[in-house]
């Protein structure tokens, strides 16, 4: 099925490092959402973006809705061990109900 | 407010059987969407129900069906199970407007043997 292009697919983090990930699409979306999923659980909403150009923060997390409406990024500052997990971006067109299109996910792991 | 609940959490079935999964949305939410998550295909939209009507449908065969009740609870059914139906099935609920965010339940892990 259609997916957003999310990168990187995986990355190792060291405590205290900043982390960046992004999503791009060939289609326009009216809403961008960022979720985190821990093993065996459902995705948990981190940040919702509703307007092109919007920059929104949630604690150490900051996300932006791209001006073209075809991309979004998520930054995590000063990472901590509990940031480990899989992060998903999702786009919502909004004019035809609540059908989310998801990115393939970015897996954050801790550097040994 | 209680979150989205899904039952059962785990299920093991054999090929050819059918299965019914249940989802109770957040109180006051009237939209319920279902997604399938597999390692190969990622998270894919199955269908959405709003006020007991299917509002959107993803690209899945007719063996996948669902319904919504007047209290907004939803069920999805998969008939004639195939090995490839093994997945985490996630339910998400949202309130009235289309641009509202979706909140996910913990999922039902279905294993088809």
Interface residues (C-beta under 8 A of the other chain):
Chain A: X1 X3 X30 X31 X33 X35 X40 X41 X42 X43 X44 X45 X48 X50 X88 X90 X92 X94 X95 X96 X97 X98 X99 X100 X101 X102 X103 X104 X105
Chain B: X4 X6 X31 X33 X35 X41 X42 X43 X44 X45 X48 X50 X55 X56 X58 X59 X90 X92 X94 X98 X99 X100 X101 X102 X103 X104 X105 X106 X107 X109
